[in-house]
Structure formats: structure tokens, C-alpha cells
Amino acid sequence: MTPELTALALAGLLQAIQFVLMAVPANIALGPERTLGPRDGKSLAEDLPVMAGRLNRALSNHFEALILFTIGVVVVTLSQQASGFTATCAWVYLAARIAYVPAYAFGLMPWRSCIWLAGFLATVAMIIAALI
């Protein structure tokens, strides 16, 4: 497996971990009658405690970022353009996503945005590297 695919697989596991980190406190706070219900009416996210709400938003952000990263990994892998540079980009993305969770959860400004930017730029650089 290429380093880029390994980073993608680990990013998938990170997303699963983020889900658990958000879901457990959300279920405790809102109760099973709310979280197991049909979720008619207002969003569950509106009633989450501060930390669970932040973890929920960090999870949503990872879903969004993972799409672009997956595109980058697929392009690099299928075009056989993997290199030391693209591997570094993949690991920077993963490290940034790991660091992003506590940065968002604890409201670290402006570091949360800086960490997000590092992951985003690494992903874009990986895609551009495959094109040139």
C-alpha cells in the first residue's frame, strides 16, 4: 500500500474515532429518547452541549475535507504519480486532521484555522503534484 493510501485509511479511522468522541457525549446529554427517535423537528446539533457541538462541527468538517483528500489520493495513486512529496503531503494532511480535533474542541483560535489550512494546502499540493 502506498503511503498516500495508508494515510487515507488512517483518516477514515480518525473519522470513526471522531464520530464516537462526538456521539457518546451527545447521547448522554440528549438521552436515547431523542437520539434514537426519528429526529423530526429541529436538529440535534442545536441542543448539544458546547464541547459535543464543537466535536460535531469538527466531524462535519472532516467529512468535507476527506472528500478532497480522497480525490487527491485517488488521482495520485491511479496516475502512478506517487512520490516522496505526495507522501509528505498525505502525512501532513493526516497530522493536521488529528491536531484539528482538539484545536476545535477547545476553541483554539487562530490555531484551529491554521491547522485546517495546513491540511487543505497539503491536499491541494498533492493534487497539483499529480498534474505536473
Secondary structure as GFF3:
##gff-version 3
##sequence-region A 1 132
A	DSSP	alpha_helix	3	30	.	.	.	ID=ss1
A	DSSP	alpha_helix	32	35	.	.	.	ID=ss2
A	DSSP	three_ten_helix	44	47	.	.	.	ID=ss3
A	DSSP	alpha_helix	50	78	.	.	.	ID=ss4
A	DSSP	alpha_helix	84	105	.	.	.	ID=ss5
A	DSSP	alpha_helix	111	131	.	.	.	ID=ss6
###
